[in-house]
Amino acid sequence: MSTQQIYEHMASEATQQTALAELSPNPDSAAQLQADVNSGSKVAIHRLYMWIYAYVSKVQQFLWEQFRRDTEALAKNGHYGTRRWFVSRAKRFQMGHVLILEEKDATYAVDDPSARIITHAAVVELANMVVVKVAKAAGSGLTQLTPEERTAVDDYFQELRPPVQVTVLTAAADRIRLTGQVVYDGQTALSAVKASVTFEVGQYLKTLDFGGAVRITDLKAAMLRGQGVVDVRLTNCEVRTTGPWINVPRVHYTYAGHAVLDAEFPISTFMQWQVGNV
């Protein structure tokens, strides 16, 4: 509530009290008080006290609300050793800065946002290991860390980690290639259809949660959003991470944390394009 709202609530309550009902003016309001003060007229001391109390109450409400937000943020990111904790800590890494070890935690001497290179992080739990996948921004997309950066982040987590083996993974984006057929409205130029379908698939891959999964149904849905597209029949979806191309039957959990269309296997060339209206 604002100072004005609190004041008017108290003024309204005062009119309900027999002992206070004779206070002038009756009814009172924040707007009336402001007008009286600005006019140079004498203002009853009880009205000034009410205004001061209303202001102090507003400040107290603000402080309690800030405390609530801080507490929620701590509960969300501060649980030591949870997935959220690993992600939060990864994004707080500062390249070129040295951790200062304290009795119960570790921190940096200087908070330097410009040194935070990790923009995306995700966690995978294996039997006896936690894998922290990380990437940094590169233009409108993402890219892997350099070997030097990856080593620094790995050392950082060795200092911070709970009693579990932790490894840092940063890799080039998973590459995806598609084959199949796109049926499109003949009234739309083929070049526009190809460009639109490529754009929609690229946008879908960009909006994936880091460390998330690529689903065949979502790929088809993205292609169907293309300009002039009537139908899509995906014959094959393959992905390549660190080894050979692998067929994706339904869903692919990203190895690098993010994925892109293979530049050497463009949709515009390797998909078949057919005019049709059904």
GIUR-V498285 format. One record per pair of residues at least 12 apart in sequence whose C-alpha atoms are under 6 Angstrom apart, sorted by the first residue. I is the first residue (numbers start at 1). J is the second residue. If there is no record, write none. Layout:
((I,J) (I,J))
This chain:
((3,54) (3,55) (3,58) (4,30) (6,54) (7,54) (8,29) (8,30) (11,28) (87,121) (87,122) (91,118) (93,116) (94,115) (94,116) (95,115) (117,136) (118,135) (118,136) (119,136) (120,134) (120,135) (121,133) (121,134) (122,211) (129,165) (129,166) (130,166) (131,167) (131,168) (132,168) (132,169) (133,169) (133,170) (134,170) (144,170) (144,171) (144,172) (154,168) (171,256) (173,256) (173,258) (173,259) (174,240) (174,241) (174,259) (175,239) (175,240) (175,259) (175,260) (175,261) (175,262) (176,238) (176,239) (176,261) (176,262) (177,238) (177,262) (178,236) (178,237) (179,235) (179,236) (179,270) (179,271) (180,233) (180,234) (180,235) (180,271) (181,232) (181,233) (181,271) (181,272) (181,273) (182,232) (182,273) (183,230) (183,231) (183,274) (183,275) (183,276) (184,228) (184,229) (184,230) (184,275) (184,276) (185,228) (185,275) (185,276) (185,277) (186,275) (188,228) (193,227) (194,268) (196,226) (196,227) (197,223) (197,226) (200,222) (201,222) (210,257) (210,258) (211,254) (211,257) (213,252) (213,253) (213,254) (214,251) (214,252) (215,250) (215,251) (216,250))
